[in-house]
């Protein structure tokens, strides 16, 4: 019962079936019968967990058992304390209200790989880096949250799911490694 940590590159689809225009998981992972436990949209990068165990997949991704997920978001604009406080509290996104989350301003991580292609840069528009931890995972939720507080996301990287993080289990974009699924229980 393998548990695979994969660092999904930008623009790769979180699926094994072919896509007419983009790379998919099958371009990087050649292990039979493993499936993603959750998704990460094509515009986002970072940690994706895969397994061949249906129960484990369910335990990782089911809303009642969802593991907290931590993201680094490069946003357009300057992140005020007011904007960060709005991100921490339940936020009405129209079709649902988010749960409380953790949000803080950080320095640009020195260990972060360059994105290919790079994000667009505007000389007159500052950017900021945020670390956000959420306990749910609705479609494009972090992007929608930052936009709702006036800080559109330029780059989004998931760096942790539950106990698994790119800091403690480093893998470069497009690479994967197998880990012990029992770490989820710690």
Backbone as CSV, one residue per row, in Angstrom:
resi,resn,N_x,N_y,N_z,CA_x,CA_y,CA_z,C_x,C_y,C_z
1,UNK,0.843,-1.174,0.000,0.000,0.000,0.000,0.892,1.242,0.000
2,UNK,1.354,1.666,-1.162,2.234,2.828,-1.187,1.470,4.137,-0.958
3,UNK,2.164,5.081,-0.343,1.698,6.459,-0.280,2.790,7.275,-0.951
4,UNK,2.417,7.954,-2.010,3.364,8.682,-2.842,3.188,10.175,-2.615
5,UNK,4.300,10.872,-2.359,4.317,12.330,-2.315,4.862,12.791,-3.651
6,UNK,4.097,13.599,-4.346,4.490,14.103,-5.666,4.471,15.618,-5.629
7,UNK,5.505,16.240,-6.162,5.558,17.692,-6.284,5.082,18.033,-7.697
8,UNK,3.806,18.398,-7.797,3.178,18.647,-9.097,3.657,19.975,-9.679
9,UNK,4.225,19.929,-10.882,4.627,21.176,-11.520,3.421,21.998,-12.005
10,UNK,3.654,23.255,-12.230,2.670,24.173,-12.793,2.168,23.628,-14.129
11,UNK,0.868,23.717,-14.350,0.174,23.330,-15.585,0.042,21.830,-15.815
12,UNK,0.421,21.006,-14.848,0.208,19.558,-14.960,-1.158,19.244,-14.377
13,UNK,-1.919,18.410,-15.076,-3.253,18.025,-14.633,-3.152,16.937,-13.561
14,UNK,-4.022,17.021,-12.532,-4.047,16.040,-11.434,-4.874,14.823,-11.830
15,UNK,-4.498,14.177,-12.913,-5.213,13.000,-13.426,-4.227,12.154,-14.210
16,UNK,-4.559,10.877,-14.368,-3.715,9.988,-15.150,-4.192,9.878,-16.590
17,UNK,-5.483,10.114,-16.826,-5.977,10.037,-18.201,-5.383,11.169,-19.028
18,UNK,-5.245,10.923,-20.312,-4.582,11.898,-21.179,-5.387,13.186,-21.275
19,UNK,-4.691,14.246,-21.582,-5.289,15.568,-21.770,-4.792,16.085,-23.115
20,UNK,-5.655,16.740,-23.883,-5.238,17.148,-25.230,-4.128,18.197,-25.274
21,UNK,-3.947,18.960,-24.199,-2.991,20.073,-24.268,-1.944,20.083,-23.155
22,UNK,-2.142,19.321,-22.091,-1.261,19.435,-20.934,-0.724,18.082,-20.509
23,UNK,0.395,18.141,-19.775,0.931,16.933,-19.179,0.003,16.490,-18.054
24,UNK,0.055,15.203,-17.736,-0.746,14.639,-16.650,0.176,13.866,-15.712
25,UNK,-0.395,13.302,-14.667,0.389,12.523,-13.708,1.116,11.360,-14.379
26,UNK,0.527,10.791,-15.431,1.152,9.651,-16.107,2.470,10.028,-16.791
27,UNK,2.702,11.308,-17.015,3.979,11.747,-17.580,5.101,11.724,-16.540
28,UNK,4.743,11.556,-15.259,5.717,11.603,-14.178,5.745,10.353,-13.304
29,UNK,4.609,9.667,-13.187,4.501,8.555,-12.244,4.080,7.308,-13.000
30,UNK,4.923,6.274,-12.936,4.647,5.020,-13.625,4.480,3.898,-12.601
31,UNK,3.498,4.086,-11.727,3.180,3.077,-10.716,1.734,2.672,-10.964
32,UNK,1.468,1.404,-11.195,0.092,0.997,-11.507,-0.852,1.156,-10.313
33,UNK,-2.069,1.524,-10.628,-3.189,1.545,-9.682,-3.058,2.532,-8.528
34,UNK,-2.294,3.603,-8.672,-2.310,4.653,-7.663,-3.157,5.803,-8.200
35,UNK,-3.822,6.481,-7.266,-4.722,7.581,-7.628,-4.519,8.730,-6.657
36,UNK,-4.761,9.952,-7.123,-4.592,11.097,-6.213,-5.647,11.106,-5.113
37,UNK,-5.214,11.468,-3.920,-6.125,11.670,-2.785,-6.369,13.171,-2.724
38,UNK,-7.323,13.625,-3.495,-7.586,15.049,-3.644,-7.017,15.541,-4.963
39,UNK,-7.177,16.837,-5.189,-6.737,17.419,-6.452,-5.952,18.693,-6.188
40,UNK,-5.280,19.133,-7.211,-4.574,20.403,-7.207,-4.744,20.935,-8.624
41,UNK,-5.345,22.123,-8.769,-5.657,22.589,-10.119,-4.390,22.831,-10.934
42,UNK,-4.548,22.902,-12.242,-3.405,23.017,-13.149,-2.570,24.257,-12.867
43,UNK,-3.198,25.349,-12.434,-2.482,26.601,-12.176,-1.733,26.598,-10.851
44,UNK,-1.893,25.552,-10.067,-1.226,25.463,-8.772,-0.114,24.428,-8.834
45,UNK,0.853,24.587,-7.945,2.004,23.693,-7.884,2.045,23.039,-6.513
46,UNK,2.896,22.032,-6.392,3.194,21.530,-5.068,2.694,20.141,-4.758
47,UNK,2.516,19.906,-3.465,2.326,18.573,-2.912,0.971,17.955,-3.278
48,UNK,1.060,16.745,-3.780,-0.106,15.921,-4.091,0.196,14.531,-3.549
49,UNK,-0.762,13.938,-2.825,-0.602,12.582,-2.301,-1.338,11.604,-3.201
50,UNK,-0.725,10.441,-3.452,-1.340,9.396,-4.265,-1.210,8.072,-3.536
51,UNK,-2.209,7.200,-3.713,-2.181,5.887,-3.063,-2.975,4.881,-3.890
52,UNK,-2.730,3.606,-3.602,-3.520,2.538,-4.216,-4.554,2.003,-3.236
53,UNK,-4.635,2.592,-2.052,-5.522,2.129,-0.995,-6.752,3.038,-0.931
54,UNK,-7.917,2.514,-1.295,-9.147,3.301,-1.311,-9.517,3.881,0.047
55,UNK,-9.320,3.105,1.117,-9.632,3.605,2.457,-8.716,4.762,2.836
56,UNK,-7.433,4.617,2.540,-6.480,5.685,2.828,-6.800,6.931,1.999
57,UNK,-7.123,6.734,0.740,-7.503,7.855,-0.126,-8.706,8.584,0.473
58,UNK,-9.698,7.819,0.939,-10.888,8.385,1.570,-10.524,9.134,2.852
59,UNK,-9.666,8.540,3.680,-9.263,9.173,4.942,-8.530,10.496,4.714
60,UNK,-7.768,10.577,3.645,-7.031,11.811,3.357,-7.956,12.892,2.818
61,UNK,-8.905,12.522,1.976,-9.671,13.540,1.258,-11.108,13.751,1.722
62,UNK,-11.663,12.884,2.553,-13.049,13.046,2.981,-13.201,14.308,3.827
63,UNK,-14.286,15.084,3.604,-14.455,16.350,4.338,-14.414,16.212,5.858
64,UNK,-14.926,15.118,6.409,-14.915,14.960,7.867,-13.534,14.613,8.411
65,UNK,-12.687,14.068,7.554,-11.362,13.637,8.002,-10.240,14.403,7.326
66,UNK,-10.606,15.420,6.595,-9.605,16.125,5.795,-8.415,16.570,6.611
67,UNK,-7.275,16.382,6.038,-6.025,16.826,6.634,-5.867,18.331,6.363
68,UNK,-5.300,19.077,7.306,-5.037,20.491,7.026,-4.047,20.604,5.872
69,UNK,-4.235,21.629,5.062,-3.371,21.852,3.907,-2.767,23.243,4.025
70,UNK,-1.464,23.331,3.814,-0.775,24.613,3.890,-0.300,25.014,2.504
71,UNK,-0.551,26.267,2.179,-0.204,26.831,0.877,0.669,28.062,1.057
72,UNK,1.549,28.280,0.108,2.241,29.549,-0.021,1.597,30.252,-1.208
73,UNK,1.196,31.495,-0.996,0.548,32.259,-2.063,1.303,33.557,-2.281
74,UNK,1.755,33.761,-3.495,2.300,35.066,-3.866,1.114,35.863,-4.386
75,UNK,0.841,36.975,-3.738,-0.341,37.762,-4.083,0.062,39.135,-4.604
76,UNK,-0.827,39.704,-5.376,-0.621,41.047,-5.896,-1.130,42.047,-4.860
77,UNK,-0.285,42.991,-4.485,-0.662,43.993,-3.507,0.077,43.792,-2.199
78,UNK,-0.188,44.695,-1.265,0.426,44.625,0.057,-0.601,44.059,1.037
79,UNK,-0.214,43.023,1.748,-1.133,42.342,2.662,-1.180,43.089,3.993
80,UNK,-2.295,43.746,4.247,-2.472,44.456,5.516,-2.902,43.470,6.600
81,UNK,-2.778,43.884,7.857,-3.239,43.053,8.963,-4.751,42.839,8.851
82,UNK,-5.470,43.831,8.366,-6.922,43.701,8.186,-7.251,42.595,7.175
83,UNK,-6.514,42.572,6.056,-6.739,41.531,5.049,-6.415,40.153,5.622
84,UNK,-5.326,40.053,6.381,-4.954,38.770,6.995,-6.013,38.313,7.989
85,UNK,-6.551,39.252,8.770,-7.594,38.909,9.744,-8.854,38.421,9.028
86,UNK,-9.193,39.035,7.909,-10.357,38.577,7.127,-10.134,37.164,6.600
87,UNK,-8.889,36.848,6.212,-8.578,35.501,5.733,-8.679,34.473,6.856
88,UNK,-8.369,34.869,8.084,-8.394,33.947,9.223,-9.816,33.597,9.656
89,UNK,-10.730,34.528,9.511,-12.109,34.322,9.959,-12.917,33.655,8.846
90,UNK,-14.078,33.088,9.182,-14.931,32.570,8.113,-15.205,33.672,7.079
91,UNK,-15.055,33.327,5.823,-15.144,34.293,4.742,-16.228,33.849,3.770
92,UNK,-17.179,34.723,3.510,-18.285,34.412,2.602,-17.801,34.568,1.169
93,UNK,-17.767,33.462,0.436,-17.337,33.477,-0.954,-18.527,33.388,-1.916
94,UNK,-19.717,33.616,-1.414,-20.904,33.600,-2.262,-21.613,32.268,-2.232
95,UNK,-20.955,31.203,-2.697,-21.588,29.891,-2.717,-21.289,29.078,-1.463
96,UNK,-20.369,29.531,-0.623,-20.111,28.899,0.665,-19.306,29.858,1.534
97,UNK,-19.308,29.558,2.834,-18.524,30.326,3.797,-17.395,29.417,4.260
98,UNK,-16.168,29.922,4.212,-15.009,29.121,4.598,-14.994,28.893,6.102
99,UNK,-14.266,27.896,6.518,-13.980,27.702,7.937,-12.857,28.659,8.324
100,UNK,-12.628,28.801,9.621,-11.488,29.598,10.070,-10.219,28.986,9.494
101,UNK,-9.230,29.833,9.243,-7.960,29.362,8.705,-6.816,30.108,9.373
102,UNK,-5.628,29.673,9.074,-4.438,30.381,9.534,-3.900,31.161,8.353
103,UNK,-3.516,32.408,8.579,-2.949,33.236,7.509,-1.914,34.167,8.110
104,UNK,-0.746,34.173,7.477,0.289,35.091,7.955,1.150,35.544,6.787
105,UNK,1.713,36.716,6.945,2.638,37.283,5.978,4.006,36.661,6.201
106,UNK,4.674,36.269,5.119,6.005,35.668,5.227,6.937,36.328,4.216
107,UNK,8.223,36.079,4.380,9.196,36.486,3.360,9.166,35.467,2.232
108,UNK,9.569,35.898,1.048,9.657,34.952,-0.060,10.621,33.837,0.320
109,UNK,10.176,32.589,0.235,11.032,31.477,0.645,12.280,31.372,-0.237
110,UNK,13.443,31.306,0.397,14.691,31.187,-0.347,14.857,29.838,-1.027
111,UNK,14.176,28.811,-0.531,14.318,27.456,-1.065,13.387,27.184,-2.250
112,UNK,12.521,28.132,-2.541,11.502,27.908,-3.566,12.093,27.887,-4.970
113,UNK,11.670,26.926,-5.742,12.114,26.771,-7.118,11.466,27.860,-7.991
114,UNK,12.114,28.237,-9.094,11.493,29.199,-10.010,10.335,28.540,-10.757
115,UNK,9.301,29.312,-11.027,8.185,28.762,-11.785,8.471,28.889,-13.271
116,UNK,8.046,27.885,-14.020,8.196,27.914,-15.466,6.826,27.765,-16.110
117,UNK,6.325,28.803,-16.797,6.929,30.119,-17.004,6.803,30.986,-15.751
118,UNK,7.665,32.009,-15.649,7.604,32.898,-14.479,6.272,33.646,-14.427
119,UNK,5.910,34.109,-13.224,4.692,34.911,-13.108,4.932,36.254,-13.777
120,UNK,3.855,36.921,-14.156,4.001,38.253,-14.737,4.368,39.233,-13.630
121,UNK,5.260,40.125,-13.934,5.658,41.124,-12.939,5.314,42.501,-13.467
122,UNK,4.742,43.319,-12.585,4.427,44.707,-12.931,5.228,45.586,-11.985
123,UNK,6.027,46.468,-12.565,6.954,47.277,-11.761,6.246,48.149,-10.742
124,UNK,5.041,48.625,-11.045,4.332,49.532,-10.142,3.413,48.813,-9.180
125,UNK,3.408,47.479,-9.206,2.508,46.717,-8.345,3.319,45.814,-7.426
126,UNK,3.318,46.080,-6.117,4.063,45.217,-5.199,3.382,43.856,-5.063
127,UNK,4.168,42.883,-4.607,3.605,41.569,-4.304,3.998,41.203,-2.879
128,UNK,3.278,40.240,-2.324,3.552,39.761,-0.974,3.400,38.250,-0.985
129,UNK,4.009,37.601,0.007,3.882,36.156,0.182,3.101,35.880,1.454
130,UNK,2.139,34.963,1.350,1.336,34.548,2.486,1.497,33.046,2.693
131,UNK,1.398,32.619,3.940,1.271,31.193,4.269,-0.146,31.022,4.794
132,UNK,-0.917,30.140,4.146,-2.313,29.902,4.528,-2.512,28.423,4.802
133,UNK,-3.159,28.106,5.921,-3.512,26.725,6.234,-5.019,26.646,6.351
134,UNK,-5.606,25.758,5.545,-7.054,25.575,5.547,-7.371,24.131,5.921
135,UNK,-8.594,23.912,6.412,-8.984,22.559,6.818,-10.053,21.982,5.901
136,UNK,-10.282,22.658,4.811,-11.216,22.153,3.799,-10.504,22.294,2.466
137,UNK,-11.154,22.068,1.394,-10.471,22.158,0.110,-11.452,22.288,-1.035
138,UNK,-12.227,23.336,-1.014,-13.175,23.567,-2.104,-12.402,23.991,-3.353
139,UNK,-13.062,23.890,-4.491,-12.451,24.230,-5.764,-11.912,25.663,-5.760
140,UNK,-10.616,25.801,-6.001,-9.925,27.093,-6.098,-10.132,27.973,-4.862
141,UNK,-10.280,27.341,-3.719,-10.628,28.058,-2.486,-9.611,29.127,-2.096
142,UNK,-8.330,28.798,-2.056,-7.340,29.791,-1.621,-7.313,30.969,-2.583
143,UNK,-7.364,30.715,-3.875,-7.391,31.810,-4.855,-8.625,32.698,-4.651
144,UNK,-9.744,32.073,-4.383,-10.973,32.835,-4.165,-10.907,33.632,-2.866
145,UNK,-10.291,33.063,-1.842,-10.165,33.760,-0.565,-9.291,35.006,-0.707
146,UNK,-8.119,34.859,-1.331,-7.230,36.012,-1.455,-7.854,37.089,-2.343
147,UNK,-8.549,36.675,-3.396,-9.219,37.657,-4.262,-10.301,38.404,-3.487
148,UNK,-11.014,37.691,-2.606,-12.104,38.311,-1.844,-11.608,39.400,-0.897
149,UNK,-10.335,39.341,-0.508,-9.786,40.378,0.376,-8.908,41.366,-0.400
150,UNK,-9.016,41.337,-1.728,-8.306,42.306,-2.555,-6.860,41.972,-2.852
151,UNK,-6.493,40.704,-2.726,-5.117,40.267,-2.971,-5.114,39.102,-3.961
152,UNK,-5.263,39.365,-5.250,-5.308,38.264,-6.219,-4.032,37.415,-6.182
153,UNK,-4.203,36.105,-6.260,-3.080,35.177,-6.225,-2.383,35.136,-7.575
154,UNK,-1.070,35.289,-7.543,-0.244,35.183,-8.744,0.391,33.800,-8.858
155,UNK,0.755,33.235,-7.709,1.382,31.915,-7.677,0.908,31.200,-6.423
156,UNK,0.565,29.911,-6.567,0.058,29.139,-5.437,0.764,27.792,-5.378
157,UNK,1.365,27.512,-4.210,2.114,26.275,-4.010,1.614,25.603,-2.737
158,UNK,1.104,24.370,-2.863,0.735,23.616,-1.658,2.010,22.973,-1.137
159,UNK,2.342,23.279,0.122,3.597,22.758,0.675,3.374,21.686,1.727
160,UNK,2.123,21.506,2.204,1.898,20.481,3.227,0.464,19.970,3.183
161,UNK,0.330,18.679,3.475,-0.957,18.022,3.682,-0.784,17.198,4.948
162,UNK,-1.509,17.576,6.001,-1.355,16.877,7.271,0.103,16.879,7.702
163,UNK,0.655,15.710,8.065,2.036,15.651,8.549,3.086,15.685,7.429
164,UNK,2.649,15.613,6.180,3.589,15.555,5.064,3.836,16.951,4.517
165,UNK,5.104,17.320,4.426,5.432,18.644,3.919,6.655,18.563,3.024
166,UNK,6.743,19.502,2.113,7.910,19.556,1.239,9.156,19.963,2.028
167,UNK,8.964,20.509,3.229,10.104,20.859,4.076,10.711,19.607,4.716
168,UNK,9.860,18.689,5.180,10.366,17.485,5.848,10.537,16.305,4.891
169,UNK,9.880,16.360,3.749,9.984,15.313,2.726,10.273,16.006,1.383
170,UNK,11.471,16.577,1.231,11.724,17.381,0.035,11.716,16.566,-1.252
171,UNK,10.973,17.076,-2.220,10.978,16.561,-3.588,10.859,17.769,-4.512
172,UNK,11.612,17.761,-5.578,11.584,18.863,-6.536,10.386,18.713,-7.468
173,UNK,9.988,19.771,-8.159,8.861,19.664,-9.093,9.088,18.530,-10.096
174,UNK,8.045,17.714,-10.280,8.105,16.589,-11.196,8.677,15.326,-10.585
175,UNK,9.117,15.400,-9.308,9.672,14.230,-8.640,8.696,13.711,-7.592
176,UNK,8.876,12.446,-7.201,8.022,11.832,-6.183,8.870,10.932,-5.304
177,UNK,8.295,10.595,-4.165,8.923,9.638,-3.254,7.839,8.905,-2.488
178,UNK,8.158,7.689,-2.079,7.226,6.890,-1.292,7.489,7.157,0.184
179,UNK,6.392,7.253,0.978,6.504,7.464,2.423,5.618,6.461,3.138
180,UNK,5.794,6.360,4.441,5.022,5.439,5.259,3.650,6.042,5.563
181,UNK,2.558,5.408,5.137,1.219,5.948,5.397,0.898,6.039,6.889
182,UNK,1.621,5.292,7.733,1.373,5.363,9.172,1.709,6.731,9.740
183,UNK,2.482,7.542,9.007,2.778,8.905,9.466,1.499,9.752,9.597
184,UNK,0.458,9.379,8.881,-0.819,10.106,8.990,-1.427,9.976,10.373
185,UNK,-1.116,8.889,11.060,-1.700,8.632,12.371,-0.955,9.292,13.511
186,UNK,0.201,9.856,13.233,1.009,10.471,14.291,0.437,11.796,14.734
